[in-house]
Amino acid sequence: MSDSKKLVVLKLDGDIEQQGFRVSLEIGLEGERPQTEIMGWLPPNPELVACLEQWQKQYRSLGMLTRIRPKEIIYEGSLSRFESCRQMVNRLRDRLNFWLESESFRPLDKRLREELSRHEPIRILIRTQDRSLHKLPWYLWDFIEHYSQAEIALGAPVFDRPDTIQKKN
């Protein structure tokens, strides 16, 4: 078994509001060419975006609750706002996972689970231009919850790798 981390690259080309995404999945060892490359599709999901915006609004409303004011403690309503935010994130998690369980994405999800071990370090790079996807709480994805060594990073769909890496002296 290699000490190298597995690298998973999900390239999502499209938009979540109207057309959905053409998805490219690459799996391999970090620093090497991918061993697996397959294509799939994620449908548009404007409801997920609406749920994300509601959760963000609810979460931001908690901002004042994190500050302690001297000689003033307000109990009324604070727990209900916290509970409301918790319910909203659960709803967002459910919508995110329902979307990622789409029939057209299922072969990619299945391949991920077949080729990766739950106990190996995995770096997942999600590459897209859709800003809404950059705001999603990807750590709530069912896959991440089951693969505890996985970490998520977000990036642009296009990049140029430098020809050489300059070492500092």
TORNU-268348 format. One record per atom (N, C-alpha, C): x, y, z; residue number from 1; atom name; residue in three letters. Coordinates in steps of 0.02 Angstrom, whole numbers, padded with zeros to 5 digits, m for minus. Example, Ala and Ser with C-alpha at 12.3 -4.5 7.8 and 13.67 -1.06 7.14 Angstrom:
BEGIN
REC      x      y      z   n atom res
REC  00660 m00284  00390   1    N ALA
REC  00615 m00225  00390   1   CA ALA
REC  00660 m00165  00390   1    C ALA
REC  00642 m00112  00354   2    N SER
REC  00684 m00053  00357   2   CA SER
REC  00645  00002  00394   2    C SER
//
This chain:
BEGIN
REC      x      y      z   n atom res
REC  00041 m00059  00000   1    N MET
REC  00000  00000  00000   1   CA MET
REC  00043  00062  00000   1    C MET
REC  00026  00112 m00039   2    N SER
REC  00065  00172 m00047   2   CA SER
REC  00050  00222  00009   2    C SER
REC  00099  00264  00025   3    N ASP
REC  00090  00317  00074   3   CA ASP
REC  00058  00379  00043   3    C ASP
REC  00051  00380 m00023   4    N SER
REC  00022  00437 m00057   4   CA SER
REC m00052  00443 m00044   4    C SER
REC m00074  00506 m00042   5    N LYS
REC m00145  00519 m00036   5   CA LYS
REC m00179  00506 m00102   5    C LYS
REC m00241  00485 m00098   6    N LYS
REC m00282  00480 m00159   6   CA LYS
REC m00307  00550 m00175   6    C LYS
REC m00311  00565 m00239   7    N LEU
REC m00337  00629 m00262   7   CA LEU
REC m00399  00615 m00304   7    C LEU
REC m00454  00646 m00285   8    N VAL
REC m00517  00642 m00322   8   CA VAL
REC m00531  00711 m00349   8    C VAL
REC m00541  00717 m00414   9    N VAL
REC m00558  00781 m00444   9   CA VAL
REC m00628  00775 m00474   9    C VAL
REC m00673  00817 m00451  10    N LEU
REC m00740  00823 m00480  10   CA LEU
REC m00744  00890 m00516  10    C LEU
REC m00747  00887 m00582  11    N LYS
REC m00755  00948 m00622  11   CA LYS
REC m00829  00954 m00640  11    C LYS
REC m00859  01010 m00620  12    N LEU
REC m00930  01022 m00633  12   CA LEU
REC m00936  01081 m00681  12    C LEU
REC m00959  01067 m00741  13    N ASP
REC m00965  01117 m00793  13   CA ASP
REC m01039  01131 m00806  13    C ASP
REC m01061  01192 m00791  14    N GLY
REC m01130  01211 m00801  14   CA GLY
REC m01152  01258 m00747  14    C GLY
REC m01217  01257 m00730  15    N ASP
REC m01242  01298 m00675  15   CA ASP
REC m01298  01261 m00639  15    C ASP
REC m01305  01276 m00576  16    N ILE
REC m01353  01240 m00534  16   CA ILE
REC m01425  01264 m00545  16    C ILE
REC m01433  01326 m00565  17    N GLU
REC m01500  01355 m00570  17   CA GLU
REC m01541  01329 m00630  17    C GLU
REC m01509  01323 m00689  18    N GLN
REC m01548  01309 m00749  18   CA GLN
REC m01528  01246 m00788  18    C GLN
REC m01464  01238 m00802  19    N GLN
REC m01445  01184 m00847  19   CA GLN
REC m01417  01122 m00814  19    C GLN
REC m01396  01127 m00751  20    N GLY
REC m01364  01071 m00719  20   CA GLY
REC m01290  01068 m00737  20    C GLY
REC m01258  01012 m00721  21    N PHE
REC m01186  01006 m00730  21   CA PHE
REC m01167  00942 m00767  21    C PHE
REC m01121  00950 m00814  22    N ARG
REC m01086  00892 m00840  22   CA ARG
REC m01029  00881 m00790  22    C ARG
REC m01023  00820 m00766  23    N VAL
REC m00975  00805 m00713  23   CA VAL
REC m00922  00757 m00738  23    C VAL
REC m00860  00773 m00725  24    N SER
REC m00804  00730 m00741  24   CA SER
REC m00772  00709 m00674  24    C SER
REC m00763  00644 m00665  25    N LEU
REC m00732  00618 m00604  25   CA LEU
REC m00665  00587 m00622  25    C LEU
REC m00613  00607 m00586  26    N GLU
REC m00546  00578 m00594  26   CA GLU
REC m00524  00553 m00525  26    C GLU
REC m00496  00492 m00524  27    N ILE
REC m00470  00463 m00462  27   CA ILE
REC m00399  00438 m00476  27    C ILE
REC m00353  00455 m00432  28    N GLY
REC m00285  00431 m00439  28   CA GLY
REC m00244  00448 m00377  28    C GLY
REC m00180  00436 m00382  29    N LEU
REC m00135  00455 m00328  29   CA LEU
REC m00113  00527 m00338  29    C LEU
REC m00106  00564 m00284  30    N GLU
REC m00085  00633 m00288  30   CA GLU
REC m00018  00638 m00323  30    C GLU
REC m00011  00684 m00369  31    N GLY
REC  00051  00694 m00405  31   CA GLY
REC  00059  00651 m00467  31    C GLY
REC  00011  00607 m00479  32    N GLU
REC  00013  00562 m00537  32   CA GLU
REC m00048  00572 m00581  32    C GLU
REC m00045  00545 m00641  33    N ARG
REC m00104  00549 m00685  33   CA ARG
REC m00159  00505 m00657  33    C ARG
REC m00222  00525 m00668  34    N PRO
REC m00277  00486 m00639  34   CA PRO
REC m00280  00415 m00668  34    C PRO
REC m00300  00369 m00625  35    N GLN
REC m00308  00299 m00646  35   CA GLN
REC m00379  00287 m00673  35    C GLN
REC m00426  00328 m00651  36    N THR
REC m00496  00321 m00670  36   CA THR
REC m00522  00388 m00694  36    C THR
REC m00559  00388 m00748  37    N GLU
REC m00593  00447 m00773  37   CA GLU
REC m00661  00426 m00800  37    C GLU
REC m00714  00453 m00771  38    N ILE
REC m00781  00439 m00797  38   CA ILE
REC m00823  00503 m00796  38    C ILE
REC m00877  00503 m00835  39    N MET
REC m00920  00561 m00842  39   CA MET
REC m00989  00546 m00812  39    C MET
REC m01021  00599 m00790  40    N GLY
REC m01089  00593 m00764  40   CA GLY
REC m01125  00660 m00771  40    C GLY
REC m01180  00666 m00735  41    N TRP
REC m01222  00726 m00742  41   CA TRP
REC m01256  00739 m00675  41    C TRP
REC m01262  00803 m00658  42    N LEU
REC m01303  00824 m00601  42   CA LEU
REC m01356  00871 m00627  42    C LEU
REC m01419  00859 m00610  43    N PRO
REC m01473  00901 m00637  43   CA PRO
REC m01473  00971 m00604  43    C PRO
REC m01507  01018 m00635  44    N PRO
REC m01514  01084 m00603  44   CA PRO
REC m01552  01076 m00537  44    C PRO
REC m01538  01120 m00490  45    N ASN
REC m01572  01115 m00425  45   CA ASN
REC m01578  01184 m00393  45    C ASN
REC m01623  01226 m00420  46    N PRO
REC m01632  01293 m00390  46   CA PRO
REC m01658  01290 m00318  46    C PRO
REC m01692  01236 m00299  47    N GLU
REC m01716  01229 m00230  47   CA GLU
REC m01658  01224 m00182  47    C GLU
REC m01603  01192 m00203  48    N LEU
REC m01544  01186 m00160  48   CA LEU
REC m01514  01255 m00148  48    C LEU
REC m01512  01296 m00200  49    N VAL
REC m01486  01364 m00193  49   CA VAL
REC m01530  01405 m00146  49    C VAL
REC m01596  01399 m00153  50    N ALA
REC m01642  01435 m00108  50   CA ALA
REC m01632  01413 m00036  50    C ALA
REC m01623  01348 m00026  51    N CYS
REC m01612  01321  00042  51   CA CYS
REC m01545  01347  00069  51    C CYS
REC m01494  01350  00028  52    N LEU
REC m01429  01376  00049  52   CA LEU
REC m01436  01449  00071  52    C LEU
REC m01471  01489  00033  53    N GLU
REC m01480  01560  00049  53   CA GLU
REC m01519  01568  00114  53    C GLU
REC m01570  01527  00125  54    N GLN
REC m01609  01530  00187  54   CA GLN
REC m01565  01511  00247  54    C GLN
REC m01524  01460  00239  55    N TRP
REC m01479  01439  00293  55   CA TRP
REC m01429  01494  00309  55    C TRP
REC m01400  01525  00257  56    N GLN
REC m01352  01579  00268  56   CA GLN
REC m01384  01637  00306  56    C GLN
REC m01444  01655  00286  57    N LYS
REC m01480  01710  00319  57   CA LYS
REC m01493  01692  00392  57    C LYS
REC m01515  01631  00404  58    N GLN
REC m01529  01609  00472  58   CA GLN
REC m01465  01607  00514  58    C GLN
REC m01411  01583  00484  59    N TYR
REC m01347  01578  00519  59   CA TYR
REC m01321  01648  00537  59    C TYR
REC m01325  01694  00489  60    N ARG
REC m01301  01762  00502  60   CA ARG
REC m01341  01796  00557  60    C ARG
REC m01404  01778  00564  61    N SER
REC m01446  01808  00616  61   CA SER
REC m01421  01788  00686  61    C SER
REC m01381  01735  00690  62    N LEU
REC m01354  01714  00755  62   CA LEU
REC m01293  01754  00776  62    C LEU
REC m01266  01794  00731  63    N GLY
REC m01204  01831  00744  63   CA GLY
REC m01204  01869  00809  63    C GLY
REC m01259  01900  00826  64    N MET
REC m01261  01939  00888  64   CA MET
REC m01260  01894  00949  64    C MET
REC m01280  01832  00942  65    N LEU
REC m01283  01786  00999  65   CA LEU
REC m01214  01764  01022  65    C LEU
REC m01163  01773  00981  66    N THR
REC m01097  01749  01000  66   CA THR
REC m01060  01800  01043  66    C THR
REC m01087  01859  01049  67    N ARG
REC m01055  01912  01089  67   CA ARG
REC m01089  01917  01157  67    C ARG
REC m01050  01920  01209  68    N ILE
REC m01077  01928  01277  68   CA ILE
REC m01077  02002  01292  68    C ILE
REC m01134  02027  01312  69    N ARG
REC m01139  02097  01331  69   CA ARG
REC m01134  02101  01407  69    C ARG
REC m01093  02146  01432  70    N PRO
REC m01087  02151  01505  70   CA PRO
REC m01155  02169  01537  70    C PRO
REC m01171  02135  01591  71    N LYS
REC m01230  02147  01631  71   CA LYS
REC m01296  02140  01592  71    C LYS
REC m01294  02104  01536  72    N GLU
REC m01356  02095  01499  72   CA GLU
REC m01358  02024  01470  72    C GLU
REC m01404  01985  01494  73    N ILE
REC m01413  01918  01468  73   CA ILE
REC m01486  01912  01446  73    C ILE
REC m01495  01896  01383  74    N ILE
REC m01563  01890  01356  74   CA ILE
REC m01575  01817  01339  74    C ILE
REC m01624  01788  01372  75    N TYR
REC m01641  01718  01360  75   CA TYR
REC m01695  01709  01308  75    C TYR
REC m01739  01756  01305  76    N GLU
REC m01799  01748  01263  76   CA GLU
REC m01781  01746  01189  76    C GLU
REC m01800  01693  01155  77    N GLY
REC m01792  01688  01083  77   CA GLY
REC m01725  01662  01059  77    C GLY
REC m01673  01664  01100  78    N SER
REC m01607  01644  01076  78   CA SER
REC m01604  01570  01060  78    C SER
REC m01635  01528  01100  79    N LEU
REC m01633  01456  01087  79   CA LEU
REC m01675  01439  01025  79    C LEU
REC m01730  01473  01016  80    N SER
REC m01771  01458  00957  80   CA SER
REC m01735  01477  00893  80    C SER
REC m01697  01532  00893  81    N ARG
REC m01659  01550  00833  81   CA ARG
REC m01604  01500  00820  81    C ARG
REC m01572  01476  00873  82    N PHE
REC m01520  01426  00866  82   CA PHE
REC m01550  01361  00839  82    C PHE
REC m01606  01340  00867  83    N GLU
REC m01639  01278  00845  83   CA GLU
REC m01663  01285  00772  83    C GLU
REC m01688  01344  00755  84    N SER
REC m01710  01356  00687  84   CA SER
REC m01652  01350  00638  84    C SER
REC m01594  01375  00658  85    N CYS
REC m01534  01370  00615  85   CA CYS
REC m01513  01296  00609  85    C CYS
REC m01517  01259  00663  86    N ARG
REC m01499  01188  00661  86   CA ARG
REC m01547  01150  00614  86    C ARG
REC m01610  01165  00618  87    N GLN
REC m01658  01133  00573  87   CA GLN
REC m01645  01151  00500  87    C GLN
REC m01625  01214  00489  88    N MET
REC m01611  01236  00420  88   CA MET
REC m01550  01200  00392  88    C MET
REC m01498  01190  00433  89    N VAL
REC m01438  01155  00407  89   CA VAL
REC m01454  01082  00395  89    C VAL
REC m01498  01052  00435  90    N ASN
REC m01519  00983  00423  90   CA ASN
REC m01557  00978  00357  90    C ASN
REC m01599  01027  00344  91    N ARG
REC m01636  01029  00281  91   CA ARG
REC m01588  01037  00222  91    C ARG
REC m01539  01081  00230  92    N LEU
REC m01489  01092  00178  92   CA LEU
REC m01449  01028  00165  92    C LEU
REC m01429  00993  00219  93    N ARG
REC m01393  00930  00212  93   CA ARG
REC m01434  00879  00174  93    C ARG
REC m01498  00874  00191  94    N ASP
REC m01542  00826  00157  94   CA ASP
REC m01549  00842  00083  94    C ASP
REC m01557  00906  00067  95    N ARG
REC m01564  00927 m00004  95   CA ARG
REC m01499  00914 m00043  95    C ARG
REC m01442  00929 m00012  96    N LEU
REC m01377  00918 m00044  96   CA LEU
REC m01368  00843 m00059  96    C LEU
REC m01381  00801 m00010  97    N ASN
REC m01372  00729 m00020  97   CA ASN
REC m01423  00700 m00068  97    C ASN
REC m01484  00725 m00068  98    N PHE
REC m01534  00703 m00116  98   CA PHE
REC m01510  00719 m00187  98    C PHE
REC m01483  00778 m00196  99    N TRP
REC m01457  00799 m00262  99   CA TRP
REC m01398  00754 m00283  99    C TRP
REC m01353  00740 m00236 100    N LEU
REC m01295  00699 m00252 100   CA LEU
REC m01312  00624 m00259 100    C LEU
REC m01373  00606 m00243 101    N GLU
REC m01397  00538 m00253 101   CA GLU
REC m01438  00533 m00318 101    C GLU
REC m01435  00585 m00360 102    N SER
REC m01472  00585 m00423 102   CA SER
REC m01452  00524 m00465 102    C SER
REC m01499  00497 m00501 103    N GLU
REC m01488  00438 m00543 103   CA GLU
REC m01428  00449 m00590 103    C GLU
REC m01422  00508 m00618 104    N SER
REC m01368  00522 m00666 104   CA SER
REC m01300  00530 m00634 104    C SER
REC m01297  00540 m00568 105    N PHE
REC m01234  00547 m00532 105   CA PHE
REC m01215  00482 m00496 105    C PHE
REC m01263  00438 m00489 106    N ARG
REC m01253  00376 m00451 106   CA ARG
REC m01193  00334 m00475 106    C ARG
REC m01180  00327 m00541 107    N PRO
REC m01121  00287 m00561 107   CA PRO
REC m01055  00317 m00536 107    C PRO
REC m01051  00383 m00532 108    N LEU
REC m00991  00415 m00506 108   CA LEU
REC m00984  00402 m00431 108    C LEU
REC m01038  00410 m00395 109    N ASP
REC m01037  00398 m00324 109   CA ASP
REC m01018  00326 m00309 109    C ASP
REC m01047  00279 m00347 110    N LYS
REC m01031  00208 m00338 110   CA LYS
REC m00957  00195 m00351 110    C LYS
REC m00930  00225 m00403 111    N ARG
REC m00859  00216 m00420 111   CA ARG
REC m00814  00243 m00365 111    C ARG
REC m00832  00301 m00337 112    N LEU
REC m00794  00329 m00281 112   CA LEU
REC m00790  00278 m00223 112    C LEU
REC m00846  00251 m00206 113    N ARG
REC m00850  00205 m00149 113   CA ARG
REC m00816  00138 m00162 113    C ARG
REC m00813  00118 m00226 114    N GLU
REC m00779  00056 m00245 114   CA GLU
REC m00703  00063 m00244 114    C GLU
REC m00679  00120 m00266 115    N GLU
REC m00607  00128 m00275 115   CA GLU
REC m00570  00158 m00215 115    C GLU
REC m00608  00185 m00168 116    N LEU
REC m00576  00217 m00110 116   CA LEU
REC m00591  00179 m00046 116    C LEU
REC m00543  00178 m00002 117    N SER
REC m00551  00147  00063 117   CA SER
REC m00572  00200  00114 117    C SER
REC m00614  00180  00159 118    N ARG
REC m00637  00227  00211 118   CA ARG
REC m00581  00250  00257 118    C ARG
REC m00526  00214  00257 119    N HIS
REC m00473  00229  00305 119   CA HIS
REC m00410  00260  00273 119    C HIS
REC m00413  00275  00208 120    N GLU
REC m00355  00305  00176 120   CA GLU
REC m00365  00381  00169 120    C GLU
REC m00310  00418  00170 121    N PRO
REC m00316  00491  00160 121   CA PRO
REC m00338  00506  00088 121    C PRO
REC m00389  00549  00082 122    N ILE
REC m00417  00566  00017 122   CA ILE
REC m00424  00642  00014 122    C ILE
REC m00400  00670 m00040 123    N ARG
REC m00411  00742 m00053 123   CA ARG
REC m00460  00746 m00110 123    C ARG
REC m00516  00781 m00099 124    N ILE
REC m00567  00790 m00151 124   CA ILE
REC m00566  00863 m00173 124    C ILE
REC m00552  00873 m00237 125    N LEU
REC m00551  00940 m00265 125   CA LEU
REC m00612  00949 m00309 125    C LEU
REC m00654  00996 m00290 126    N ILE
REC m00714  01013 m00328 126   CA ILE
REC m00698  01075 m00369 126    C ILE
REC m00698  01066 m00435 127    N ARG
REC m00679  01121 m00480 127   CA ARG
REC m00741  01143 m00519 127    C ARG
REC m00760  01207 m00509 128    N THR
REC m00818  01235 m00543 128   CA THR
REC m00815  01311 m00542 128    C THR
REC m00851  01340 m00589 129    N GLN
REC m00857  01413 m00590 129   CA GLN
REC m00921  01436 m00555 129    C GLN
REC m00966  01390 m00540 130    N ASP
REC m01029  01408 m00509 130   CA ASP
REC m01017  01428 m00436 130    C ASP
REC m01028  01491 m00420 131    N ARG
REC m01014  01517 m00353 131   CA ARG
REC m01058  01485 m00300 131    C ARG
REC m01118  01465 m00318 132    N SER
REC m01162  01433 m00269 132   CA SER
REC m01131  01369 m00242 132    C SER
REC m01097  01331 m00285 133    N LEU
REC m01065  01269 m00263 133   CA LEU
REC m01008  01282 m00215 133    C LEU
REC m00975  01340 m00223 134    N HIS
REC m00921  01357 m00177 134   CA HIS
REC m00948  01373 m00107 134    C HIS
REC m01011  01391 m00102 135    N LYS
REC m01041  01409 m00038 135   CA LYS
REC m01073  01350 m00002 135    C LYS
REC m01082  01294 m00037 136    N LEU
REC m01115  01236 m00005 136   CA LEU
REC m01071  01206  00050 136    C LEU
REC m01102  01181  00103 137    N PRO
REC m01064  01148  00156 137   CA PRO
REC m01049  01075  00135 137    C PRO
REC m00998  01066  00095 138    N TRP
REC m00982  01001  00067 138   CA TRP
REC m00966  00949  00120 138    C TRP
REC m00946  00971  00179 139    N TYR
REC m00931  00924  00233 139   CA TYR
REC m00993  00885  00254 139    C TYR
REC m01053  00908  00234 140    N LEU
REC m01115  00873  00250 140   CA LEU
REC m01133  00819  00199 140    C LEU
REC m01093  00813  00146 141    N TRP
REC m01104  00762  00095 141   CA TRP
REC m01098  00694  00129 141    C TRP
REC m01144  00650  00118 142    N ASP
REC m01145  00583  00146 142   CA ASP
REC m01077  00548  00136 142    C ASP
REC m01047  00556  00079 143    N PHE
REC m00982  00524  00065 143   CA PHE
REC m00930  00546  00116 143    C PHE
REC m00927  00610  00129 144    N ILE
REC m00877  00638  00177 144   CA ILE
REC m00890  00612  00247 144    C ILE
REC m00953  00606  00265 145    N GLU
REC m00970  00581  00332 145   CA GLU
REC m00948  00509  00341 145    C GLU
REC m00946  00469  00288 146    N HIS
REC m00926  00399  00292 146   CA HIS
REC m00851  00387  00281 146    C HIS
REC m00819  00434  00248 147    N TYR
REC m00747  00428  00234 147   CA TYR
REC m00711  00481  00276 147    C TYR
REC m00696  00463  00337 148    N SER
REC m00671  00512  00386 148   CA SER
REC m00603  00542  00369 148    C SER
REC m00564  00509  00325 149    N GLN
REC m00499  00536  00307 149   CA GLN
REC m00502  00582  00245 149    C GLN
REC m00563  00595  00222 150    N ALA
REC m00571  00637  00162 150   CA ALA
REC m00573  00710  00181 150    C ALA
REC m00542  00751  00138 151    N GLU
REC m00546  00823  00147 151   CA GLU
REC m00566  00854  00080 151    C GLU
REC m00600  00910  00083 152    N ILE
REC m00627  00943  00023 152   CA ILE
REC m00591  01008  00011 152    C ILE
REC m00577  01021 m00053 153    N ALA
REC m00550  01086 m00074 153   CA ALA
REC m00590  01108 m00134 153    C ALA
REC m00595  01173 m00142 154    N LEU
REC m00631  01202 m00199 154   CA LEU
REC m00582  01239 m00243 154    C LEU
REC m00595  01237 m00309 155    N GLY
REC m00550  01271 m00355 155   CA GLY
REC m00585  01289 m00420 155    C GLY
REC m00550  01327 m00460 156    N ALA
REC m00575  01347 m00526 156   CA ALA
REC m00568  01288 m00573 156    C ALA
REC m00610  01286 m00626 157    N PRO
REC m00608  01230 m00672 157   CA PRO
REC m00546  01230 m00717 157    C PRO
REC m00514  01287 m00724 158    N VAL
REC m00456  01293 m00769 158   CA VAL
REC m00398  01321 m00729 158    C VAL
REC m00340  01291 m00738 159    N PHE
REC m00280  01317 m00707 159   CA PHE
REC m00220  01297 m00749 159    C PHE
REC m00165  01333 m00739 160    N ASP
REC m00102  01316 m00772 160   CA ASP
REC m00052  01295 m00719 160    C ASP
REC m00025  01236 m00727 161    N ARG
REC  00026  01211 m00680 161   CA ARG
REC  00092  01243 m00700 161    C ARG
REC  00130  01269 m00652 162    N PRO
REC  00195  01298 m00668 162   CA PRO
REC  00242  01245 m00697 162    C PRO
REC  00286  01265 m00744 163    N ASP
REC  00333  01218 m00774 163   CA ASP
REC  00382  01191 m00723 163    C ASP
REC  00407  01235 m00681 164    N THR
REC  00454  01214 m00629 164   CA THR
REC  00434  01246 m00564 164    C THR
REC  00452  01214 m00510 165    N ILE
REC  00440  01241 m00445 165   CA ILE
REC  00506  01268 m00419 165    C ILE
REC  00505  01332 m00401 166    N GLN
REC  00566  01363 m00376 166   CA GLN
REC  00572  01351 m00302 166    C GLN
REC  00632  01327 m00281 167    N LYS
REC  00644  01315 m00211 167   CA LYS
REC  00675  01376 m00180 167    C LYS
REC  00654  01391 m00119 168    N LYS
REC  00683  01448 m00081 168   CA LYS
REC  00746  01423 m00048 168    C LYS
REC  00797  01466 m00048 169    N ASN
REC  00860  01448 m00015 169   CA ASN
REC  00860  01468  00056 169    C ASN
//
